[in-house]
């Protein structure tokens, strides 16, 4: 596991623990829904992660992009699949996604 992935996971887990330690039922429900929609169903888990990656690129959320890149790699996404997914996100999101695309490709390369 590369240092960037390790650091990302540690920070994400720490911050999620802070949020989920609160007694806010709506936040906890949202987190639960977020986890549930990525479980296998009519679509397999890998397809759902790749859809999440496209959405995250379009919305330009670097944390979300990193999360879905990591999960996609864990689910054995090939370089060719990753590149196609990123090209879809860029076409949908436009040129403003290019800085996020750069960082996603950097992370992808570091995870090899």
ABEGO torsion letter per residue (X at the ends): XBAAAAAAAAAAAAAAAAAAABABAAAAAAAAAAAAAABBBABBAAAAAAAAAAAAAAAGBAAAAAAAAAAAAAAGBBAAAAAAAAAAAAAAAEAAAAAAAAAAAAAAAAAX
